[in-house]
Amino acid sequence: MPEPLLFLDVDGVLNPVHPHPDADFDTHTLLGYAVLLSDRHGEWLRELAGSYQLCWATTWEEQANIHISPLLGLPELPVVRFSDYVPQPDDPRVPLMDLFRAFKWAPLLRYADGRPFAWVDDMIPRRLVRNSLLRRDRLLVPVDPGQGLQRHHVDRLLRRPPVARRPR
């Protein structure tokens, strides 16, 4: 059975807004933006790659492979496309107040196609996190965009990787 997918955001997760001054981030100018990246995140993601298939789930889309992957020591990763996603009639309904924060939800579910997955992002609506708490086939890990990905997030992902649902 294939390993679960790990959907990764960039901004707010690997590129935090206000990291602790001692957090060892380097500033890179990518596509005209100042981007903070840490070698530690690259180490953690390579560690997670032993239990997950890493996938970019970011508005950077293919640009993440060109600019972010090499700086973190990652290979080219599969990319979930959001920019040209066409909503489908059977997409999950998202409450109006969560539409902006949940725009990735339907494309992620389509990409996963029933496969277990974890999603690490700073824009996951609380309602989606709550609704996924009792599911063993998905793990939603919200990250504080100020600090970005932390070791406790990695430990949580390693402690309980999502598993396929049992057929009824």
Buried (B, 14 or more C-beta within 10 A) or exposed (E): EEBBBBBBBBBBBBBBEEBEEEBEBEEBEBEEEEBBBBEBBBEBBBEBBEEBBBBBBBBBBEBBBEBBBEBBEBEEBEBBEBEEBEEEEEBEEBEEEBEEBBBBBBBBBBBBEEBBBBBBBBBBBEBBBEEBEEEBBBBBBBBBBEBBBBEEBBEBBBEEBBEEEEEE
